[in-house]
Amino acid sequence: MKKQGSLPAVLGGEPAFKENVPITAPSIPSLSILKKGYEQILKSGMITNSQKVQEFEARVAAYLGVKHAIALNSCTSGLILIMKALRLTGEVIMPSFTFHATGHAAVWNGIQPVFADCDQETYNLDPQAVEKAITPRTSAIIAVHLFGNPPAIYALEKIARKHQLKLIFDAAHGFGTKYQGRNVGGFGEAESFSLSPTKLLTAGEGGIVATNNSELAAQVRLGRNYGDGGDYNPTFSGLSARMSEFHALLGIESLKMLERNVAKRNKLAGIYRQLLGNLPGITFQKIEAGNRSSYKDFSILIDRKKLGLSRDILHDALLKENIIVKKYFYPPLHEQVAFNQFKQINSLMVTKHIANNSLSIPLFSHMKESTAKKIAQTIRRAYNNRQAIKTEYEKNREAIR
């Protein structure tokens, strides 16, 4: 590895990388592997929701250990159809620190999202906050496997049983995640996974609803085809949410790579933790004992007083180094324009703290270990030059004013 200079790029030094290191990148099977399957699909004339989709569903169900896996065009469609199938009404409790699709799915069903605070160590939905948010209008709880880290599922199941609520999981980040040694997918009423290019299991675009509830599965299957069972007489208003055969083929081949990719991401996360763990002001999302994170993303939490740099200053400094970083999830849902209509009584102090101080750094399955080490060294270099970087940041901000 080429030795880095002592001066950060934001202070006039050479960037750590000549080309951008993306925040994430899909690990895609080679064209030679996919080509034969694509040719077969084209020759068959059946290019959507046919044999490859059925094969993909069967493989996913076997991997997750569930009765049903329904392939769709997106995780969001899955969440919308799960809520529709469960006939939810009133209010649904969910985290605010999540991707906005979690909230969109509720709104599209005419349900009010109620945002509960997250746990300060795992960043996931806090069961105690959930229980406090329950009202007579509450019909369900939606939890998220945030960044691939599962929430306190047993505690959430206990609350759902106690109050007779439906429990759903936004599992967008969850393929490859384990809770107490068990693959997520079969918890609650149903779980909805994303297969977009940023995920470990990718179909290019797409989603999977996993469930052991046969009645719910049947409704989701109907719902992905407008609610039409084939007689041109829909039983309810569904969506156009089918998966194409091409996407399913990519999903099949991606699934074959999954365990290897989860292991690689966990190894890269270990490198980050080792090299950044002794820097003052940097902490990491806690993965509870017995759980496995898919590490869809790797996030660091910054204490500006201890590090000497705020999240925003470090964010800008790393971009100058050609390291693409993201402020996931900022702003949180309860501060987004789309959800302004839903008044939030709870202050959500933990959510605000994490959203204002969390920074996701590059992690993808085929990323070289040397790249992770260099990114960690670059963050350390920023810390070593923290006062000069802070001064430069303040000077530039003043110039803009």
N, C-alpha and C positions, 0 to 999 in steps of 0.2 A: 504494500500500500504506500502510495506517495505521501510523504510527510507534508502536513498542512502548514501554511504560514501562520504567523502569530497574530495577524491583523484580520478581524472579521470583515466581510464584504461591505457591510453597512458603514464601516470606517475607512473604506478605500482599498481593502485587501482583495485578493483574487477570490471569487466564489469557490466554495468547497467543491462544487460539481460544475462541470462545463455545460451539461444539459440538465433540464429539470428532472428531479426524482419525483414521480407522481405520488400522491397520497395513497393511491391504491391502483392496481392494474389486474385485469382478469388473467388467470392462468388457463389458457385455451389449448385443447388438444390439437395436434398437428392436422393440417389439411389432408394429409395422406390417410389418416385414420377416419376422417369424416367423409371423404370423397365418395367412397363406395356406398355409404348409407344415403347420402344426398342423391346419388344417381338412382338408387332403388326407390326413393320417395317420388322422384320426378316420373319415373317409369310407371309407378302405380297409379298416378293421377289423383291420389288421395293425399292432399298436402296439409290438411288440418284435422286435429282431433281423431286420429285413426290409430293404426297399429303401433307406431313409435310412441305416441302419447300413452297408450295402454301399457306398453312395456316399461316406459319411464315411471308411470304411476306404481306399477307392481314392484319395481326395483326400489323406489323410494319408500313404499310401505314396508318392505322387508327390512330395509336399513333402519328405519325409525322404530320398527316394532309396533306398527299400528294396523288396524283393520282396513283403513281407507286413506288413500292419498289421491287428491283430485287436482289435476293440472289446470292452471289458469293463465291468463295473460299478465297477471301481476299479483303481488302480495296485497295491495290495496283492494283489488277486486275481491280477493279472498276474505278480507276483513269485512267488507261491505256485505257480502253474501252470507257470512256466518251470522252477523247481527240480524240480517233479514230473516234467515232460517229460524233463528231463535225467537223471533218476534219481540225483540227488545223494545222497550218504551222508556220514557222518562229520562233518567240520568244514568250515565256510565262513568265510573271512576277510572282514571288513567293517570299516568305520569305526565308532567309537563316537559320533562327533560327527555325528549324522544323526537324522532323525525315526524314532521307534521302530518304525514299520512295516517298515523294512528288516530288523530283527531278528526281528520277529513272523513274517515269511514263512518264515524258516529254521526257527524253532521249530515252526511248524505242519507242517513236513515232517519233523520228528523229527531235525533237523540242529543241531549245536552251533555257535552263532555264536562266532567267535574275533575279538576286537576288536584292530585294529592302529591305531597312532597316525597322526595326520594331519600334513600339512606346515604349518609355522608361518606361511607366507605365503599359500598358497592355501586353507588349511583343509581341503583334500581329502586323501583317502587317500594316505599316503606309500609309494611303491613299495619303498623300502628297508625300511620297517617290515613291509610285506607279506611280503617274502622271508624275513625273520627269523622270521615267525610260521608259516611252512609246516612241517607235520609229515607223517608217512606217512598220517595220517587226512584230510588236506586234500583236498577234491574241487573247490573252486571259490573264486573271488574275486568279491565283490560291491562295486563302486565306485559312488560317488554324484556326480552333477553338483550339488555343493552350492551352494545359492542361485542355481543356473543357471550356475555356473562349472565347466567340465569339468575332470576330473583329468588326470594325466599318462598319457593313454590308451596311447600307443606304448610307454612303459616298462612299463605293466601287461600289455599284450599280449605283450611279450617274456618277462616272468616267467611268464605263463600257458603259453606255448609251451614254455619251458624245463622246467617242472615238470609238463607235461601236465595242466593244470587248466582248468576251464571259467571263462570270464570273462563276468560278467553286470553290467548297469548298472541301478541304481535311478535312473531318469531322471525322477522325479516333478517335479523343478524344471526339466527340460531342454528343454521345447519352445521353440524359438527360439535355443537354444544352438548354437554352432559350435566345432568343434575343428579347428584348422589349416585354416580356411576351409570345412570340411565340416559339414553339419548332423549333429548327433548323432542316433542312431537305428539306424545300421547297424553299430555297433561291437560286438565280442564276440559271444557266442552270441545274445543278445537284449537289448533294453532295454525297460523298462516305465515308461510315462509316466502322470502323474496329470492328470485333467481336472476336478478339484474346483474350487469357487469361488475359491480363493486363487491359482489358476494362470493363466498368460497365455492358454493355450488351455483354455477351459472348456466342459464340456457340462452344467454344473450339478453332476453327479457322474459319475464314469466313469474309465476308463483305456484305454490303448492299449499292446499289446505289438508292438514293431517288430522284425523279424528278416529275415535273408536265408536262414535255414535252413528249408527247406520241410517237413522232417519235424517239426521242433519246432513250426512254425506249425500244422500239422495237429493235433498233440497239444493245443496250447493251445485251438484251436477246439473240439475235442471236450471238453476240460476245462471250458470255460465253460458247457457244457450237460450237467453231471453225468458226463461221459465217455461220453455216449450219442450215437452217430452217427445216430440216427433210427430204429433198429430196436427200441428199448426194451430193449436188451441192452448196458449199459455195458461197455466194455473195461477201465476203471479207475475208481476213485472220484474224481470231479471235483467241481465246485462249481456252484452256481446263480449264474452271473456274467455273464449276458447284458446287453447294453445296450438300452435302450428306443429306439424311433424318435424320441421327443420329445427325448431327450438327444442323439441323433445329429444332429438338425436344428440344435440350438443349437451343437453342435460344428462343423458345416459353416459356419455363419455366423461363428462365432468365429474359425475358421481364416482367413477372408477378411480379418480385422482384424489378424492376427498380426504381420506384418512392421512395420506401422505402430506397433503397440503395443511391440514390442521396441525400435524406434528411439526412441520416447518415453521408455521406461524408461532407456535408455542416456543420453539427454539429461538426465533428472532426476538420475541417478547422477552425471553430470558436474558438475552444480550442487552436489551435496553434497560431492563431492571438492574442488571449487574453494573453497567457502566454509568447509569444516571442515579442509582439508588442512594449514593452517598453525597449527592449534591444538595446543599441546603435549599429548602423551598420547593423541592420536587417530590411529589408522592404519586402513587399509582392506584388504579381501581383494584379493590380487594376481590380476589377470587376465593370463595369459601372452600374449606377443606371438603374433599369428596366431589367437587365440581370441576368441570373442564370448560374453559372459554374457547370459543372458536377463534377469538381475536380477529373478528371482522375488522375492527379498528383497534389501534393502540393509543391510549390517551394518557397524557401527563397532567397532573393538577398542580398549579403554580401558586405558591405563596409569595406575593411580590415583595413583601418586607424581608423575608429570609433570602430569596434569590437575588434581590436587588434589581429585578426586572419584572415588569408586569407581563401578563399573558399576551397583551396586544403588542407590546414592544418586541417580545421574543418572536411572535408571529411574523412581524414585519422584517425582523433581522434574518430569520430563516428563509423567508422568500427571496431575500437578496442573495442568499447562498445557493439558490436554485433548488431549494428543498420545499416542496409543496406541502403546506400544513393547513389544517382546517379548524375552525372554531365550532366543533360539534358539541352540543346543539345550541346555537346562539343566534337569535334570542330563543328562549324556551317558548313552548306553545302559548302559555297564558299571556305572553307579551307580544305575540304576533298579531298583525292586523286582521287576519282571517278569523281570529277567535276573540276579537274585541267585544263582541256582543255577549259573551259569556262572562259575567262578572265573577271575579275570584275573591272570595272572602279570606281564604287562607293566604298568609303572606309568602309561603313557599320559600323560606329563607335558605334552606339547603340547596334547593334547585337553583336559585339565583346565584349562590356562591359558586356552585360547580359550573354553571353555564358561563359565568363571567371569568372563570379562571382555568377552564379546561382547554387543552390544545391536543388535537390528534396529529400524530406524526406518521410518516410513511411506513406502511406495512402491507406487503402482498406476498403471496405464496412462493413466487419465484425470485424474490428479492435476495440478493447476495448478502451473506453475513458481513462481508467487508463494507457493504453500503450501510447497514445498520450501525456498525462500529464507527464509521466516519460521521454519520449523522449525530451519534451520541458525542463524539469528539467535538463536533461543531457547536453543539449546545453547551458543552463544557467551556469551549473557547469564548462563547458569548458571555458566560458567567464570569470568566476571568477578566473580561473587558467590560463588565457591566456598567461601571460608572461612566466610561467614555461613550458607550452606546446610549445610555439614558440621556446624557447631555446632548448628543447628536440628535436624538429623537425629539427632545424638547426644542432644540434650535430650529429643526425643520418644521415642527408644528407652529412655532411662533412665526416663521417666515410665511406660512400659508395664510395665517391670520392677517 
